[in-house]
Amino acid sequence: MNKKQEALVPVFGALCFFLSAVEFVIPKPLPFLRIGLANVPLMLALDVLPFRSFLLLACIKIIGQAVISGTLFSYLVLFSAAGTLGAALMMYSLRGISRKVISFAGISVAGAFVSNILQLCIGRFFIFGKGIWYMVPPFLCIGAVSALLLGIFCEKFTAESEWYAQITAGKLCAPVQPVEDYMHAEHPLFRFFAGLLLLTLLFFSKTLPIQLSILGAALILCLAEKQKIHPVTMILSSLGIIVCHSFIPIGRELISIGSFSLTSGALLNGLEKAVFLQSMIFISRWIIQIRIPLPGMIGKTLEASLYIFKHLLKFKERVRLRNIITGVDELLLSIPYMVQQEANL
């Protein structure tokens, strides 16, 4: 990994975080269902970064998404890790094929297919049970359509973007010097261990009332710090979990419609899974207000990416759907850390 390529990883990482933040506020029926916006930087990096740098970018995307969404201490990070690494490896394996044979659209669809399959398999064991298989057709269809559209966007962006042209020509690099402007929550050690205690209580709780109490406590902690809560997203993702479990009858029948029977056991099981997951997310969001430094190249690159991400947020109004390619291009060119350094490299 040469210095110029290494310096570009935080820029692509920051763009992953920016697009993840955009996608995070979009309501979705499944907690791990994503349009895949944050995979766009991975596709743009295919022809720019060597494998080692590309793999580092994928790791930064996983950790950064978990930090931004507040899911680092929940098992949703497993979905992100499996989906991102699966998609990244698939897309990189197709990198060497001529674009005349397979376009960004084809690469995007292939990556999304691998990502979705891995996430469905994890969802089968952690959240949804056997009811997940009823969600496979719509889940894969949504993934394929969104991946196709994102791949087409990448085709247009790489053809029209001044930023991308300068990146591929080696004219831009990004030596970032992060400053210490992270959130500094009071009593970080107390917060960390108190959060782990809540997670431990949640894992060992066996009844819905206790789980609801823990969820209520986690919500109060987040609201006390004026964190943004997205109730529509919370309700939709919880309903998605409950619906998946309702297909597998357990216990007393409540409602029967044709061959479908809604049972008390299935409803309770789905509700418990939904409350458990939402509790993990809000506990994680509360813990993550403290800075958790990571060692080595991953830690250094993550800090640089978060620093650039904060800059991108300041100029987010430049991105408009009507002229989205121009807006994203201007946003990336506005980064003050990108300078010409050919003579020094």
Order of alpha helices (4+ residues) and beta strands (2+ residues): alpha-alpha-alpha-alpha-alpha-alpha-alpha-alpha-alpha-alpha-beta-beta-alpha-alpha-alpha
